[in-house]
Amino acid sequence: MRTISRKGNEPPRRPDTSISNHERSQRLTFSHPEIDRLAGILAEAAQAEIMPRFKTLADGDVRHKTSVFDPVTEADEAAERSIAAGLRAHFPGALVVGEEATAADPSLLDRLADAPLAFVVDPIDGTRNFVAGLPLFGTMAAAIVRGAVVAGVIHDPVCRDSAWALKGQGAWLSREGRPPLRLHVAAPAPLARMEAIAGTHYLPEPLRTTVLTNLPKLGSATWLRCAAHEYRMAAAGFCHVLFFNRLMPWDHAAGWLLHQEAGGYSARFDGSPYAPRHTSGGLICAPDRASWQAVRDGLMGE
């Protein structure tokens, strides 16, 4: 991704520069050159490893991890290897926590909270859509410094654009040949006019039945089977609410920051703040705190 020219409603002009290993070890944030590099790594992997396999998978290229709802493909694994190699080359010493690598070594998650710099990577978010030939999937990565999300990129391999955020510097959409577009969440609305994206598959009973019973209180509800595009929609103001249960960091860290930097409010079901170390406890994203409370009460109340 190129940040292109900056003027008016565009990201602040960045100072240059190279970052020493000492500075990296003491870092508290992430720079514009670094997020450009991160987005570029994702885009390169998408074009080299993902798109050539889209709609061309053979039967042996798809298998299932935990269930039929959890497929993995040759494209997932090849893209993750490419992204991990790029990250290690440009960010020496960083911990790389990929979805597929963690399936083989779950202990990677235990190192995330204390790492001076870590990246969580989902090479293809929306793998079920990818396998089905639906162009609704994304490639995501977030930079995490000592347990805090400081940068995130959600790349769309089909449209070849990237939504991204730096902590404290807003959320943006970068498109080739066009100025970056600043993203903003939707304006607050009454519960009955809110548009929601709600994944209920992983909810335990009786909570799942309660939420499904209460969803008609909202204006509309759908599910894309792709957190990458769900977060992009919410950050760009095309829906009001996101509702998740399972919280693997590669699925949520980048999108959570994008939503926050677009002006939104989010918290887990119990009202506590989200952190990338969380893998359960649910997450509701809304335009503001009052909207969050209305959604929480409306969907999870008796």
Secondary structure by P-SEA (a helix, b strand, c coil): cccccccccccccccbbbbcaaaaaacccccaaaaaaaaaaaaaaaaccccccccccccccccccccccccccaaaaaaaaaaaaaaaaaccccccccaaaaaaccccccccccccbbbbbccccaaaaaaacccccccbbbbbccccccbbbbbcccccccccccccbbbbbbcccccbbbbbcccccccccbbbbcccccccaaaaaaaaaaccccccccccccaaaaaaaaaaccccbbbbccccccccaaaaaaaaaacccccccccccccccccccbbbbcccaaaaaaaaaaaccc
